[in-house]
Amino acid sequence: MTEFTYDLRDLKFILKEWLNLEEILNYERFKENYTLEDIDFILNEAYKIAKEVIYPLNREGDKIGVQLENGVAKLPPGYKKAYKFLQENGWGSANESIASETHMPLTLYRAYHEMFMAACPALCSYIKLTTGAANLIYRFGTERDKKLFLEKMLSGQWSGTMCLTEPHAGSDVGEANTRAYPTDDPRIYKIKGTKMFITGGEVDMTENIIHMVLARPAGGAPGTKGLGLFIVPKIWVNGDGSLGEPNDVTCIAVESKMGLKASATAMLSFGDSDHCRGILVGDPPDREGRSQGLAMMFHMMNESRIGTGHNALAQMAAAYYFASRYAAERIQGRPFTDPKADRVPIIRHEDVKRMLMEMKSRVEGIRAMIFKGFYYLDVAGHSDDKEKAKKCRWLGEILTPLIKTYASETAWSVVAQAIQVHGGVGYTEEYPVSQYARDVKILTIWEGTSFIQALDLVGRKMRMEGGKLFAAWLGDREEFIAKNRKLNVFQAEIKKLEKAYECVVEIKKILEGYYSNFSEKGKLVPLYALRVLSCCAQLFVAECLLEQAIVSKRKIEEAGPDCHEHHFYAGKIASAKYFIHNILPNVYTLTEIIKCADASALECPEESFLT
């Protein structure tokens, strides 16, 4: 088996040299538990666990997959043990859950969890969903709900899921048919319906599974506004916390998938015997049949959207690290400029270095964007400075669709390049990169497709408060450019960043024109939404990379010619330069495409697409 490796140094750079993590660790919520001095120990230990405990499961899990036997999804060997190890030894749901006393800042928790996702993304999905379900109960459940469920979920004794999708209603959540019927107890409803694509919906990993289910109460309003949220345990939980009888939740099937084969994706039937009970979360429907179920579920969905982008980053990073090491070891060919020389490692060939540089800049840039998002969320959730917290909250909201979409869309191409670096063996199952290609593709679809995220950006986030919040986001980009235009270094990069910024400003005006003439131009909004998102994301990634390059340049100058980490800081500078000169110009091209407003895709007859 190829040995797992990961870039600990970049994670430490982000936490200790780039972001102001000390500010977050000094918040009341964290100051008694964590310090900057803990970072190296936490990351080093997590790396060992990723390498020795988690990664060995990845390949075997892919080969064996989940097997459905008598209605129970059987995990591959080792998964149950590893899940229990992580949860019981302080590396699991308790560290991320807001309900836990050991709750970590997202910036710190996600730094080590990234390595776990890279080592075995199928295993980590179970942990993330349990955390999200527990957070929902903590935010919106009663004290009784919290007492019944949270301790056992955060210890890993029970797991959790999110149940939205139905066979006829995927992204169109408002068409859900699962019903909730009142009983004599106003908080207990009978649940009846079918949900599909439920990660961890049935698995033999824990003694109980706590499903968070969207269902429409009897008499509920049509569409999303009529959906309620219910806690539906696989096995009913008695008032004293003990397990009761099975709760009429049946696993119909486990999907046969392209990738993530050790992640159980189940189709569940609720109430086949008319005995499935769910606990209402929040208030009952109002007089118009309106409930707050989807609004509450959005808290878990938004956490999952950011987590999906981070999952994509972890997988593309792992593929890049495997490719770079392979390139350093594989002897093939002679130098282009000296064909009589000895054969060399392929890392010395110009085009291989180009591919590695593209992967490196994308991985480091997207990681920077994601951790800037985690920093915003930490400040928003815990700062005493109300104005700063408010600003960081909407900055995090704007970044959410960028993180989810740009990371997941980019991951597919980065993993493809990792396969290309491996050459023919990359296309075999002998090396790990082919598995990452199969595992990572779902992430453009999970938690809302790329288009749904793009429409969230152009249809909602860019228009919040009359467009003022997005204008303020653009103002931050302008401020960064103005501040660093005075530097004696990176002037060429600043100019290109400024050009990209001006492009996004122009795109915003174009969209405003579409909305002002909606009857005639409205269809151009969804047609170009994904390209608009790509422009915004690339602008932000470029800025983050340049900000890191400025820090790295300063570190080199401070250390002088004997800087023992010169190669690392020089690599950070190279990543920024490459991205800005080779990838960021996509924004200029996309802007011209958007200005052109070509509508041939809409004008083409539907029959022309069919054979």
N, C-alpha and C positions, 0 to 999 in steps of 0.2 A: 504493500500500500504506500502511495506517495505521502510523505510526511506533511502534516498541516503546518502552515506558517502564517504569521500575521504581522502587520506593521504597528507594533506597540508604540513606536516612537512618534508616529503622527498623532495617535490618540493622546499621548502625553503632551505633545506640543499644543494641541487644541485646549486641553484642560489647564495647563500650567503656564503657557506662554502667550496664548492668543486671547481666549475668552477670560473675562473677569470672574472666574469661578470663586475666588475668595469672597467676593461680595455675596454670592448666593450661600456659601457655607456659613456666613455670619448671620444669616436670617435666623430668627427665633426658632423656626421649624427644624433647623439642621445643626445649629452651632454646638449642641451638646453631644452630637453623634459623629461628626465628620470634620476633618481638617485637610488642608492641602497636602500635609505629610502622609495622609492615608492613600493618596492616589497611586503611587508606584506599587505599593503592596497589593492593593485591590486589583489593579490591572495585571500585575505579574501573576498573581494567583489565578485569576480568571483565565489567563492565557494557558496556564498549565492544565486547567480543567477542560478548556476547549480542545486542547491538543490530545490529552490523555483519556478523558472520560467521554466527551461528546463526539469528536470527529470519527472515532472508530465505528460509531453506529451508522454513519451516513451512507456508506456504500452498501452495507448489508441491508439496511432499511430500504434502499432503492431496489435491491434485487428481490427481496422477499415481499415487501409491501404489506398492506393491511389485508387480513383475510376475514371474511364474514362467516362465522360458524354459529348456527342456531340463534341468529339474531344478535350476536355479540361480535364486535370488531376486535380481532386479535392483533395486537401490535407485534412487530418483529422483536426478536430477542434483544434484551438490553435496554429497550426504551423505557419500560416501566421503572426499572431500577435507576436509570439516569434521571428521570423526572423526579423520582422520590429523593434522590441524592441532592439535586439542585434546590428543591423546595425545603428540605429539612436542614440544609447546611447554609442557609442564608443567601442563596444565589438566585432565588426564584421570585414568585409573585409578591411576596411581602416587601421586597425592596422598592418596587415601583408603585404599589398600591397606596393611595392616599389614606386608606384606612389603617395603615400599619404604623406602629411607633418607630420602626426602623426605616421608614420611607426615605429614600434617597432623592437628591435632586435628579431630575431627568438627565441632565448633562453627565452626571457621574454614572448613574445606573446604565444608561444607554451606551456608554463607552465600553463597559465590559460586556454587556449583553450583545453588542455588535459582533464580538468574537464568537459567542455561542451560536448566533444565527448563521454566521459564515461557516462554522464547523458542521452544523446540522439544522438547516432551516425547518425541517419537518417536526423535529422535537420542540423547537422554540415556539411554534404556533400554539401548542397546548398551554404553555406558560402565559403567553400574552393574552389569550382569550380568558383564562381564569382571572387574570388581573383586571381586565376590562369589565367582566361581569361583577366582580367584587366591588369595583369602583362605582358601578351603577347602583348597587344595593346600598353602599355607603352614602352616596349622594342623595338618593331619593327614597330609600326604604325606611320603614319604621324602626324604632329601637328594637322591637321584637324581631324583625327581619335581620337586622344586623347581628343580634345575639345568636340567632339560629344558624346563620350561614357563614359569616365572615371568617371566624377563627379557623374553621375547617377548610375553607377555600384557600386562605392565605398560607396554611400549613402544607397544602398540597394533598390533604386527605380527600378533598373533593375538587373537581374541576368545574369549569364554566364554559358556556358557549353563547353565541349571539345568533338568534333565529329570525331572519327576515325573509329570505328568498323562498318563493313557492314555484311549483312547476310552470304556472302560467304568468307569474309576476316576479321578474328579476329586478332590474333597475326601476321598474314601474311599481314601487312599493305600495302605492296607494290602491292598487288593484288586489291586494291580499285578501284571501277568502277565509283564512283561519278565524274561527269565531270563539267568543267567550260568553258563556251563559251564566247569569247570576244564580247563586244558591242562597240558602237561608243565612249564611254568613256573608255580610256585605263586602268582605275582603277576599272571599274565595269564589272563584269562577270555574265552571267546567270548560275545558279547552277542547276544541275539535278542529282538526285541519291537518295539512301536510306542509312540511318545510323541506327544502332541498339545499344541497351544497353547504351543509352545516359542518364546519371544521370541528373535529372532536365531538361530533354529535352522538356518537356511540363508540366507546373504546374501553378496553379492559384494564385501564391504567389506574383508576381511582374507584373507591367504593360507591361514589355517587357523582352524578353530573347535574349541575344547576344550569338549566336553560333559561335564558332571557328571551322571551317570546313576544313578538308583536302580534296582536290578535284584535279583532273588531268586536267590542261588546255588543250584545243584542240591542238593536235600535241605534247603533253607532252611525255617525254621519258618513257619507261616502268619501272616498279619497283618503289622503294621509291624515287629515284632521280627525278622523273617526277611530284611529288605531290606538289601542291601549297597550301598556307594557305589563307583562306578567312574569313572576318567578315560577318556573315549572321544574321541580326536581324530577330526575329520573325515578328516584325512590322517594316517596313522601317522607317528610321530616316531621316527627312528632313535636308537640309543644315543649318537651324536655330536651330536644336536640337529638334524640335517638332516631334511628331509621325505622320507618314503618313498612308499609306494603309497596310493591311496585306501583308506579303512578300512571300506568296505561300509556307509556311512551314506547313506541315500537320502531326499531330500525328496519326499514324496508330493504335498503340497499346501501352499499358502499361503492362510490364511484370508481371506475377504472380510469386512471388519469395518465396524462403524458409525463408528469413529474410529481414531485412531492408525494411519492407513493407510500411513505410511512406516515403521512398525515391523513387520518381518517376523514373523508368527506362523505357525510351520511345524508340519506333521505330519511326523514323521521315522520311518523304518523302519530298524531296526538288524539287520543280519545276513541280508538276503534271500539272499545267496550263501554264507551260513555262513562268512563271513570277517571279521566285525566283532570287533575285539579291544578289551578294556577293561582298564585297570590298576587292581587292587584298592587301595582306600584303607583304611588301618587293618588290623585283624586279620581273618583268615579266620573263617568261622562256627565257633562252639563246638560241643560235642558235641550240644547240643539244637537246633542249626541257627540259633542267634541271631546276628545281626550288629548292628553299630552304625551302619549306613548312614543311617538317618533321623535319629538323634541328631546325627550330624555334619552332615547337610544342614540341620538346624534352625539352625545358625549362619548359613548363607546365607539361609535363609528369614526369620529374625528381622531380619537386616540389610535384607532386601527389604521386610519389613512396615513398618518405620520409613521406608524410602525411598519406599514407596508413599504413606504419609500425607504425606510431604514433597512428593512429586510433586503430590498433590491440592492442597496449600496453594499451591504455585507457580502452578498453573493458575488457581485461583480468585482469587489475588492479581492475576495478569495481567488476568483478565477485569474485576475491580474497577477497576484502573487505567485500562483502556480506557474503561470506563463513566464514571468520574469526569471524565476529560478530555472525553469526548463531551458530558457534561452541562454542562460549562463553556463549550462552544463552540456548542451547539445553541440557537438562538433560537426560542422557541415559547411563546405565551401571555402573559398579563399577570398581575400580582400579584393574588392572591385578595382582598386587602384594599384594592386600588386598581385596579379594572378599567379606569379611563380612562388609566392610565399606559402608557408605552411597553412593547412586548414585551421579554421578558427571557430570559437563558439559563435553561434548565430547572433548573439547579442551584439557582436561587433559589426554586423551588416546593417547598412543604413536604413533599409525599409523596416527591419525588425525593430531597430531603435525608435523609428517613427511610430510604429504600432504600440510599443511599450510606453512611449511618451504620451501618446493620446490616451491610453488607458490610465496612466498615472495621473494626468491632469484632470480627467473626468472623475476618477475615484476621489481624489483629494478635494476637488472643487465641490462635488456633491456632498461629500462628508462635511465640508465646511458649512454649506448651506443648511444642512440638516441640524448640525449642532448649534448654529446660530438660532435656529428655530427652537431647539430645546432650551437654550438660554432665555429666549423671550418667554417661553412658557413657565420656566422657573421663576422669573421675575414677576410675571403676571399673577402667579399663584401664591407668592409668598412675601413680596416686598411690602414694607410699610408705607412706601412712597406711592400714594394712591394714583397720582397722575402718571408716574412712570409705569406702574403696573397696568393702568388702563391702556397706555400706548403700546406696551409690549403684548397685551392681549390681542389687539387688532393687528399688530404686526405678525403675530403667530397665526391669526386667521388668514391673512393674505398669503402667508408662506405655505399653509397646509396643502392646497392644491398643487402648488409648485413642487413641493417635496415629493408628494405621492406620485405625480405624473412624470416629472422630468427624470426622477431617479429610476422609476420602473421602465420607462421608455428607453432610457440610455443604457440600462443594464443589459438589455437584449443585445445591443450592438457591441458593448464592451466584452461580454462573454463570447460573442462570435469572433472578435479579434483575438481573444485568448486561445480559442480553438485554432485560429489561423496561425498563430505563433508556434503552436505545437505541430503544425503540419498534419500529415496523414494520421498520426497517432492521436491527434486531438479529436478526430472523428470516431475513434474507437471508445469502448467502455473501459479500456485499460488505464486511462488517465481520467482525473476527476472533472475536467472542464465540461465534458459532454453532459454530465448529470446537472451541472449548474445551468446549462442552456435549457434543459427540460424543466428544471425546478423554478427558474426565475420568470418564465413567460407568463404564468398566471397572475403575476403582480401588476400587470397593466390592466387587469380585469377586476381583481379583488377590490372590495370596498368602494365600488363605483369606478366605472371604466375611465380611461383617459379623457374621453369626451365629456363625461359627466363632471369631472374635475375642472376641465377647461371652461365649461359652461358656468360652473360655480364661480370661477374667477371673473369671466367677462360679464356674466349676467347678474352677479350679486356682489362679489368682493370689490370689483372696480367701481361699483355704483353705490356702495354703502354711504349713507349720509350725503347723498347728492354728489358722490365722487370725491368728497373731501379727504377721506381716509387714504384712498389710493394716491391721491395727489400728494399727501403727506409722505407716503412711502416713496414716491418719486423724489420728493424733496430731500429725503435722506440720501438718496443716490447722488443728487446734485451737490449736497453738502460734502460728501466724501470726495467727489471730484475736485471741488473748489479748494478744499483743505489740502489735498495732495498735489495740486498743480504747482505748488510752490517748491516741491522737493526737487533736488538736483538729479534724482534717479527716476527711472520708470516713466519718463515723459512721453515716450512713444506709446506706452501702454495706457497711460492716462488719456491721451488723445483718442485712442480707439474705444476706450470705455465711454468717453464723453459722446462719441458718435453713436454708440449703441444706446446710450441714455436718450439722446435726441430722437432716435428711432422709436423708442417706446413711448415717448411723449407724443410723437406724431401718430402712432397707432391708437393711442387713447383718444385723440381728436377724431380720428377716422371712425372709431366705434361710436363716439358721441353723435356723429353725423348719421350713422346707421339707425340709432335709436330715435333720433329726431324725425327721421323719415321712415318710420318702422313699417308702414304698409308696403312700401316699395323696396326698402333695403334690409328689412328685418332678417331675411333668410341668410344674409351674408354674415350675421353674427355667429350662428353655430357653424357655418361653413369654414370660417377662419379662426374659430375659438382656440383650437389646439395649437395653431401656429402662433397666436398671440401669447398663449401661456409659455411656449418654448422661448419666445423672445424675452419675456420677463424673467424666466428662470436663468437663462444664459447671462443676462445682465447681472443678476444678483450673484451667481456663481463666480463670474469674472471679478466682481468687486471683492468678494470674500477671499479669492486667491491672491489678488493684488494686496489686500490688507495683510495677509499672511506673508507675502513676499517682502513687504516693508519691514515687518518684524524680523524676518530671517536676515535681511540685509543688515539691519542694526546689530543683530547677534554676531554676525561675522565680523563687523567692524569693531565691536566691543572686545571680541576675543583675539583679534589680530591674526597674524599669519599662522599662529600655532593652534588655531581653532580645531579641536579634535573631532568636532561634528560638522566640519565644513561640508562634507558630502551631503549631509541631510539638509542643511540650510540652502546649499546651492541647488539641490533638487527641488526645494519648495519654490525657489525663484524661477527655475526652469518650468515648473508646472504652470505658474501664473503666466509666464511669457508665452508658452505654447498655446494655452487655452485662449488667450486674448488675441494672438496673431493667427491662429489656425481654426478656432471653433467659434469664437465670438462674432466674426464676420458673417456667420449665418444669419445673425439678426438683421444685418443690412439687406441681405438678399430677401429674407422673409418679409421685411418691410415693403420692399418694392412689389413683391407678390401680392401683399394685402392691399397696397395702393391700387394695383391693377384691377382688383375686384373681379377677376375672371369668374364667371358663373357657369362655365361649360359643364361642370359636374351636376349642376341643378337642371340645366337645359337639356342634357342628354336624356332621351326617352328611356323609361325603365326597361322596356323590351330590349334595348340595345345591350344591356348588361347580361342578358340571358342567352343561352345557347340551345 
